[in-house]
Amino acid sequence: MITKSQHTIQRWKYAAVSGGRGYLAAFMAVGLLLGASVNQAAPFVLSGDGQEATDTATGLIWRRCLEGMTWNGSTCNNAANFYTHEQAFQRATSQATLSNAAWRLPNVKELETLLIENPPTATLVDAAIFPNTPPDLFWTSTPYASDGNGVWVVDFSVGVVAAVLRSNINYLRLVR
C-alpha cells in the first residue's frame, strides 16, 4: 500500500488571473469555495495491474494516467491529451462503454482531494500515485452556476479551483 503525502492544506493560495486558455477571470481558493480543507492522510491502494488507485478515504477509484497516456507497468507514458469539456464527457462515456466500468469526470470536490501541499515536484499531486501529471488545469463535471458557459476546473500548478469556459482545452483524469 502506498500512502498519500501527509499534508493538510492549512493556508489558502490565492491567484487572480485573466487570459491563459480562457479563464473567466476568477480563481477561488481551494477550500474557500467548498468550505473544507484538503486532508491527504488517507492511503491509496493500487490495482493489481497498477493502472488504478483506490482512495480508501473516499472509496473513489482513479485512473493513474491521464487520458492519452498509457501505463507501462511502472509509470505513465506518452503525452496526455487536451479536451474541451464536451470532448471530455464524450471520452468518459466511451471509456465507460469500452471497459464496462462507470468512468466519469470527477466533480470539483472529488478532484480537489488529490491536491497536496509542498510536493517534491511542480505538480500539486502525489507523483508516486499519479506519475507524470503536468502542473495544469483539469476538468470537473461541476458547472459554474453564474455562467452557463462555464465549468469548474482544478489547477494542479497552484492549488486552486477556477471557472473556465467549456470551450477551453484542459486535461482529463477519470474516476469511478
C-alpha positions as CSV (number, residue, x, y, z in Angstrom):
1,M,0.0,0.0,0.0
2,I,1.3,3.5,-0.9
3,T,0.1,6.4,1.2
4,K,-0.6,9.9,0.1
5,S,1.6,12.7,1.4
6,Q,0.8,13.6,4.9
7,H,-0.1,17.2,4.4
8,T,-3.2,19.2,5.1
9,I,-3.7,22.5,3.2
10,Q,-4.0,24.9,6.1
11,R,-3.3,28.2,4.3
12,W,-5.2,29.2,1.2
13,K,-3.4,30.1,-2.0
14,Y,-5.0,32.9,-4.0
15,A,-4.4,34.0,-7.6
16,A,-6.1,36.5,-9.8
17,V,-5.5,35.5,-13.4
18,S,-7.1,36.6,-16.6
19,G,-6.1,35.3,-20.0
20,G,-4.5,32.0,-20.4
21,R,-6.7,29.4,-22.0
22,G,-9.9,31.5,-21.4
23,Y,-10.2,31.9,-17.7
24,L,-13.4,33.6,-16.6
25,A,-11.1,35.9,-14.7
26,A,-11.8,34.5,-11.2
27,F,-9.8,32.0,-9.2
28,M,-11.2,30.8,-5.9
29,A,-9.0,29.4,-3.2
30,V,-9.2,25.7,-2.6
31,G,-11.4,25.1,0.4
32,L,-12.8,28.7,0.4
33,L,-15.2,27.8,-2.3
34,L,-16.2,24.5,-0.8
35,G,-15.6,25.2,2.8
36,A,-13.3,22.3,3.6
37,S,-9.6,21.7,3.9
38,V,-7.9,19.0,1.8
39,N,-6.6,16.2,4.0
40,Q,-4.0,14.0,2.4
41,A,-3.7,11.4,5.2
42,A,-5.7,8.5,3.6
43,P,-3.8,5.8,1.7
44,F,-4.3,4.7,-1.8
45,V,-4.5,1.0,-2.7
46,L,-3.2,0.2,-6.2
47,S,-4.9,-2.3,-8.5
48,G,-3.2,-5.5,-9.4
49,D,-2.1,-4.1,-12.8
50,G,-1.2,-0.7,-11.4
51,Q,-3.5,1.3,-13.7
52,E,-5.9,2.4,-11.0
53,A,-5.6,3.8,-7.5
54,T,-8.4,3.5,-4.9
55,D,-8.6,6.2,-2.3
56,T,-9.6,4.4,0.9
57,A,-10.9,7.6,2.5
58,T,-13.5,8.3,-0.3
59,G,-13.8,5.0,-2.0
60,L,-13.1,6.6,-5.3
61,I,-11.1,4.7,-7.9
62,W,-8.9,6.9,-10.1
63,R,-7.1,6.2,-13.3
64,R,-3.4,6.8,-12.5
65,C,-2.7,8.1,-16.0
66,L,-4.3,11.0,-17.7
67,E,-6.3,10.3,-20.9
68,G,-4.0,9.9,-23.8
69,M,-1.2,8.5,-21.6
70,T,-0.6,4.7,-21.2
71,W,0.5,2.7,-18.2
72,N,3.7,0.7,-18.9
73,G,3.8,-1.3,-15.7
74,S,5.7,1.4,-13.7
75,T,4.8,4.8,-15.0
76,C,2.5,6.8,-17.4
77,N,4.0,7.2,-20.9
78,N,3.1,9.3,-23.9
79,A,1.6,12.8,-23.9
80,A,-1.7,13.5,-22.2
81,N,-4.5,14.8,-24.5
82,F,-6.3,18.1,-24.2
83,Y,-10.1,18.1,-24.4
84,T,-12.9,20.6,-24.5
85,H,-15.5,20.0,-21.8
86,E,-17.8,18.3,-24.3
87,Q,-15.0,16.1,-25.6
88,A,-14.1,15.2,-22.0
89,F,-17.6,14.0,-21.4
90,Q,-17.5,12.0,-24.7
91,R,-14.2,10.4,-23.7
92,A,-15.6,9.4,-20.3
93,T,-18.6,7.9,-21.9
94,S,-16.6,5.9,-24.5
95,Q,-14.2,4.6,-21.8
96,A,-17.1,3.5,-19.6
97,T,-18.7,1.7,-22.6
98,L,-15.4,0.0,-23.6
99,S,-14.4,-1.1,-20.1
100,N,-17.9,-1.8,-18.7
101,A,-16.8,0.4,-15.7
102,A,-18.5,3.6,-14.7
103,W,-15.7,6.0,-15.7
104,R,-16.8,9.7,-15.5
105,L,-15.5,13.2,-14.9
106,P,-15.0,13.9,-11.2
107,N,-16.8,16.7,-9.5
108,V,-14.8,19.6,-8.2
109,K,-14.9,18.3,-4.6
110,E,-13.6,14.9,-5.7
111,L,-10.8,16.2,-7.9
112,E,-9.5,18.6,-5.3
113,T,-9.0,15.7,-2.8
114,L,-5.9,14.8,-5.0
115,L,-4.2,18.2,-4.2
116,I,-1.2,18.1,-1.9
117,E,0.8,20.9,-0.5
118,N,4.6,21.3,-0.9
119,P,5.1,18.3,-3.2
120,P,8.6,17.4,-4.4
121,T,7.6,18.2,-8.0
122,A,6.0,21.2,-9.7
123,T,2.6,19.5,-9.7
124,L,0.4,19.5,-6.5
125,V,-0.4,15.8,-6.7
126,D,1.3,12.7,-5.3
127,A,3.7,11.8,-8.2
128,A,4.1,8.2,-6.8
129,I,0.4,7.6,-7.3
130,F,-0.2,9.8,-10.3
131,P,3.2,9.9,-12.2
132,N,3.9,12.4,-15.0
133,T,0.9,14.6,-14.1
134,P,1.5,18.1,-15.6
135,P,1.0,21.2,-13.5
136,D,-2.0,22.4,-15.3
137,L,-5.8,22.6,-15.4
138,F,-8.1,19.5,-15.1
139,W,-11.8,19.3,-16.0
140,T,-14.5,18.6,-13.5
141,S,-18.2,17.9,-14.1
142,T,-19.2,20.8,-11.8
143,P,-20.9,23.7,-13.7
144,Y,-20.2,27.3,-12.9
145,A,-23.6,28.5,-11.7
146,S,-23.1,32.2,-12.6
147,D,-22.4,31.4,-16.3
148,G,-23.9,28.6,-18.3
149,N,-20.8,28.5,-20.5
150,G,-18.5,28.0,-17.5
151,V,-17.4,24.9,-15.6
152,W,-15.0,24.5,-12.6
153,V,-11.5,23.1,-13.1
154,V,-8.8,22.3,-10.6
155,D,-5.4,23.8,-11.2
156,F,-2.6,21.5,-10.1
157,S,0.1,24.1,-10.5
158,V,-1.1,26.5,-7.8
159,G,-3.7,24.5,-5.9
160,V,-6.9,26.4,-6.7
161,V,-10.2,25.8,-8.4
162,A,-11.2,28.1,-11.3
163,A,-14.1,28.8,-13.5
164,V,-13.3,28.5,-17.2
165,L,-15.2,28.3,-20.5
166,R,-16.4,24.9,-21.6
167,S,-14.7,25.5,-25.0
168,N,-11.3,25.7,-23.3
169,I,-8.9,22.7,-23.6
170,N,-7.7,21.0,-20.5
171,Y,-6.5,17.7,-19.2
172,L,-8.8,14.8,-18.0
173,R,-8.4,12.3,-15.2
174,L,-11.3,9.8,-14.9
175,V,-12.8,8.5,-11.8
176,R,-15.4,5.9,-10.8
